[in-house]
Amino acid sequence: STPVTDGTHVWVSFLAYPDMEVACYDFAGAKVWQRSPGKLLSVHGFCSSPVLYRDMVIVNCDQDAEAYIVALDRATGRERWRIDRPNRTRSYCAPLVVEAAGRPQLVLSGSKCVASYDPDTGKQWWIVDGPTEQFVASLVFTDGVLFVTGGFPELHLLGIRPDGNGNITQTHVLWHETRGASYVPSPIAHGQEFYVVSDSGTASCLDARTGKRLWVSRLGRHHSASPVSAGDYLYFLDDTGEMFVLKAGSRFEVVSRNKLGEECRASPAISQGQIFLRTLNHLYCIGLK
């Protein structure tokens, strides 16, 4: 689970088995509050990252027992709303908050569905059934389309139009593909394209509206880290620590390849012109001096 910050405080979510814990710290490392919103039972533990929305921190707690999503007050940790997830199946997706179809939407895949909620209240906007049981990768959004990749036991890629209400399984799935999906790495949205790298290392660029595959190429070995973007550049990091920098676009173009020389499974972070990389034994900061 990756922490989230607003520049003055840091929020973290973690499992102190069997209890879920959410905590807030200031930048001096002092704990502001810590709350346990409930239990969590999952064979692989917990890894869904918290997200911020207005004055709330929201945590997805999909699991094999009583699954739920909970929103806590950022300042105090007080519970603001809670919703049950009816399909009790472990999933690990971090929610995505977007403004889509003229309303704020909290969207996530997991628990045998893709669903959208009102982040202010937890009310469900819409749901797409399936297409499989478990998800790890988060969704991304561009050009009016939500992009879903995952999961287990079957892999799927979907483009969803997010302007419906109720069950939109038969009406709002723009396209559905089974080749080239990722299970763990989350995708990237840039312009009118989606970019995804499979766990085995095959990267693809797809047209957001149609799902048409614009290019496919192998990038190193196994990938656990999610790719990231900055400007018109895309950064893919494989588990051996080799970074592939691509130019975003419908034509495949490698700008550079760089080897860190040790195992790396954590997603890169980019801030203020610097790239932060956590390898097996080191934390790197790369940028102009």
C-alpha positions in Angstrom: 0.0 0.0 0.0 1.4 3.4 -1.1 1.0 6.4 1.2 -0.8 9.5 0.0 0.0 13.1 0.8 -1.5 16.6 0.4 1.9 18.3 0.9 1.4 18.8 4.7 0.3 15.4 6.0 0.7 11.8 5.0 -2.0 9.1 5.2 -1.2 5.4 5.3 -3.4 2.2 5.3 -2.0 -1.1 6.5 -3.0 -4.5 8.0 -2.2 -5.2 11.6 -3.9 -8.6 11.4 -6.8 -9.0 11.8 -7.4 -5.3 12.0 -7.3 -2.7 9.2 -5.5 0.4 10.3 -5.5 3.9 8.8 -3.2 6.6 10.2 -2.3 10.2 9.6 1.2 11.8 10.2 2.6 15.2 9.9 5.8 15.9 8.0 7.8 15.8 11.3 6.7 12.2 11.7 4.3 12.8 14.5 1.1 10.7 14.5 -2.0 12.9 14.2 -4.5 10.0 14.5 -4.9 6.3 13.9 -8.2 4.4 13.4 -9.2 0.8 12.9 -12.2 0.9 10.6 -12.8 -2.9 10.7 -11.4 -6.4 10.1 -9.7 -7.7 7.0 -9.3 -11.4 5.9 -7.4 -12.0 2.7 -5.0 -14.8 1.8 -2.5 -12.3 0.3 -2.9 -9.6 2.9 -3.7 -6.0 2.0 -2.2 -3.6 -0.5 -4.9 -1.1 -1.7 -3.6 2.4 -1.4 -5.7 5.2 0.3 -6.9 8.1 -1.9 -7.8 11.6 -1.0 -11.0 13.4 -1.9 -11.9 16.8 -0.5 -11.7 16.5 3.3 -11.8 12.7 3.3 -9.4 9.8 2.9 -11.0 6.7 1.3 -9.8 3.1 1.6 -10.9 0.0 -0.3 -11.2 -3.0 1.9 -12.2 -5.8 -0.6 -11.7 -9.1 1.1 -12.9 -12.7 1.6 -15.0 -11.7 4.7 -17.3 -8.6 5.1 -15.9 -6.4 2.3 -16.4 -2.6 2.5 -15.2 0.8 1.4 -14.8 3.4 4.1 -14.3 7.2 4.0 -12.6 8.9 7.0 -12.3 12.5 7.9 -8.8 13.6 6.9 -8.3 15.8 10.0 -9.7 13.5 12.7 -10.1 10.0 11.4 -13.9 10.0 12.1 -15.9 7.8 9.8 -17.9 9.8 7.3 -19.4 7.0 5.3 -19.2 3.2 4.7 -20.6 0.9 2.1 -20.7 -2.9 1.9 -19.3 -4.7 -1.1 -21.6 -7.7 -1.6 -19.3 -10.1 -3.4 -16.8 -11.2 -0.7 -13.8 -11.7 -2.8 -10.2 -10.5 -2.2 -9.1 -7.7 -4.5 -6.4 -5.1 -4.2 -7.3 -2.1 -6.5 -6.7 1.4 -5.3 -9.8 3.5 -6.2 -9.6 6.3 -8.8 -11.5 9.6 -8.3 -12.4 11.4 -11.5 -14.9 14.0 -12.8 -16.8 12.1 -15.4 -20.2 12.5 -17.0 -20.7 15.8 -15.1 -20.3 14.2 -11.6 -17.5 13.1 -9.3 -16.9 9.3 -9.4 -15.0 6.9 -7.3 -14.3 3.9 -9.5 -12.6 0.6 -8.8 -12.5 -2.9 -10.0 -12.7 -5.9 -7.7 -15.1 -8.1 -5.9 -16.4 -9.6 -9.2 -17.3 -6.2 -10.7 -16.3 -2.8 -11.9 -18.3 -0.1 -9.9 -18.6 3.6 -9.6 -19.7 5.5 -6.4 -20.4 9.0 -5.3 -17.3 9.9 -3.3 -19.3 12.4 -1.2 -21.8 9.8 0.1 -20.8 6.3 -1.0 -24.0 6.0 -3.2 -23.4 3.7 -6.1 -23.7 5.3 -9.6 -23.3 2.2 -11.8 -21.9 -1.3 -11.9 -20.5 -3.7 -14.6 -20.7 -7.3 -13.7 -17.4 -9.3 -13.8 -15.6 -9.9 -16.0 -13.5 -11.9 -13.5 -13.1 -12.3 -9.7 -10.0 -10.5 -8.5 -8.2 -7.3 -9.5 -4.9 -5.7 -8.5 -4.3 -2.9 -11.1 -6.1 0.4 -10.7 -8.2 2.0 -13.4 -7.2 5.1 -15.5 -9.4 7.6 -17.4 -8.9 9.6 -20.6 -11.0 10.8 -23.6 -14.2 10.0 -21.8 -13.3 6.3 -21.3 -12.4 4.3 -18.2 -9.7 1.6 -18.8 -9.7 -1.6 -16.8 -7.0 -4.3 -16.8 -6.9 -7.5 -14.8 -7.4 -9.9 -13.2 -7.7 -13.5 -11.8 -8.4 -16.2 -12.8 -8.9 -14.7 -16.3 -7.2 -11.6 -17.7 -9.3 -8.9 -19.4 -9.0 -5.4 -20.9 -12.1 -3.2 -21.0 -13.1 0.3 -22.1 -16.1 1.6 -20.2 -18.2 4.7 -20.9 -18.9 6.1 -17.3 -22.1 8.0 -18.0 -24.7 5.4 -17.0 -26.8 4.5 -14.0 -27.5 1.1 -12.5 -26.3 -2.1 -14.1 -24.6 -1.0 -17.4 -22.9 -4.3 -18.3 -24.8 -4.7 -21.6 -24.9 -1.0 -22.6 -21.7 0.9 -21.7 -18.7 -1.5 -22.3 -17.2 0.0 -25.5 -14.8 -2.8 -26.1 -13.5 -5.9 -24.5 -10.1 -7.6 -25.1 -8.3 -10.6 -23.5 -4.8 -10.2 -25.0 -2.0 -8.3 -23.4 -3.7 -7.5 -20.1 -1.8 -6.9 -16.9 -2.7 -8.4 -13.5 -0.4 -6.4 -11.1 0.9 -3.3 -13.0 -1.6 -0.5 -13.4 -1.9 1.1 -16.8 -1.3 4.7 -18.0 -3.7 7.1 -19.8 -2.1 9.7 -22.1 -4.0 11.8 -24.7 -6.2 9.4 -26.6 -4.3 6.3 -25.8 -4.0 3.7 -23.0 -0.6 2.0 -22.3 -0.3 -1.3 -20.4 2.5 -3.8 -19.7 1.7 -7.4 -18.9 3.3 -9.0 -15.9 5.5 -11.0 -18.3 6.8 -7.8 -20.0 4.8 -7.2 -23.1 3.8 -3.6 -23.5 0.8 -2.4 -25.6 -0.6 0.9 -26.8 -4.4 1.0 -27.4 -6.8 3.5 -28.8 -9.0 4.6 -25.9 -12.2 4.8 -27.9 -11.9 1.6 -29.9 -9.4 -0.6 -28.1 -7.5 -1.0 -31.3 -3.9 -2.1 -30.6 -1.6 0.5 -32.1 1.7 -1.2 -31.1 3.0 -4.1 -29.1 6.6 -4.6 -27.9 8.5 -6.6 -25.3 10.1 -4.5 -22.6 12.6 -6.6 -20.6 11.5 -9.3 -18.3 8.8 -9.7 -15.6 7.1 -6.4 -14.5 5.6 -5.8 -11.0 6.0 -2.0 -10.9 3.3 0.1 -12.6 4.6 2.4 -15.4 4.4 6.2 -14.8 4.4 9.2 -17.1 5.9 12.7 -17.1 5.1 15.1 -19.9 5.2 13.1 -23.2 7.4 10.4 -21.7 6.5 7.0 -20.3 8.7 5.1 -17.8 8.5 1.3 -17.6 10.6 -0.6 -14.9 11.0 -4.3 -15.0 11.8 -6.5 -12.0 15.6 -6.7 -12.8 15.8 -2.9 -12.4 16.0 -2.0 -16.1 14.1 1.2 -17.0 12.6 1.7 -20.5 11.8 5.3 -21.4 9.3 5.6 -24.3 7.9 8.6 -26.2 4.2 8.6 -25.8 2.3 8.2 -29.0 0.8 5.8 -31.5 4.3 4.9 -32.8 6.6 2.8 -30.7 9.8 4.8 -29.8 12.4 4.0 -27.2 14.2 7.1 -25.9 16.6 5.3 -23.5 17.2 2.2 -21.5 18.9 2.3 -18.1 19.9 -0.4 -15.7 19.9 0.1 -11.9 21.7 -3.2 -11.4 19.5 -4.6 -8.7 16.0 -6.0 -8.3 13.1 -3.5 -8.3 9.4 -4.2 -7.9 8.1 -0.8 -6.6 6.5 1.7 -8.9 8.6 4.9 -9.6 7.4 8.2 -8.2 8.0 11.5 -10.0 8.0 14.9 -8.3 9.4 18.3 -9.3 11.6 17.0 -12.1 13.0 14.1 -10.1 12.4 10.3 -10.3 12.4 8.3 -7.1 13.1 4.6 -7.3 13.1 2.0 -4.5 15.1 -1.1 -5.2 15.8 -4.1 -3.1 18.6 -2.4 -1.2 18.5 1.3 -2.1 16.4 4.4 -2.6 17.5 6.4 -5.6 16.7 10.0 -6.6 17.5 10.8 -10.3 17.3 14.3 -11.8 19.3 17.3 -12.8 21.5 18.8 -10.1 
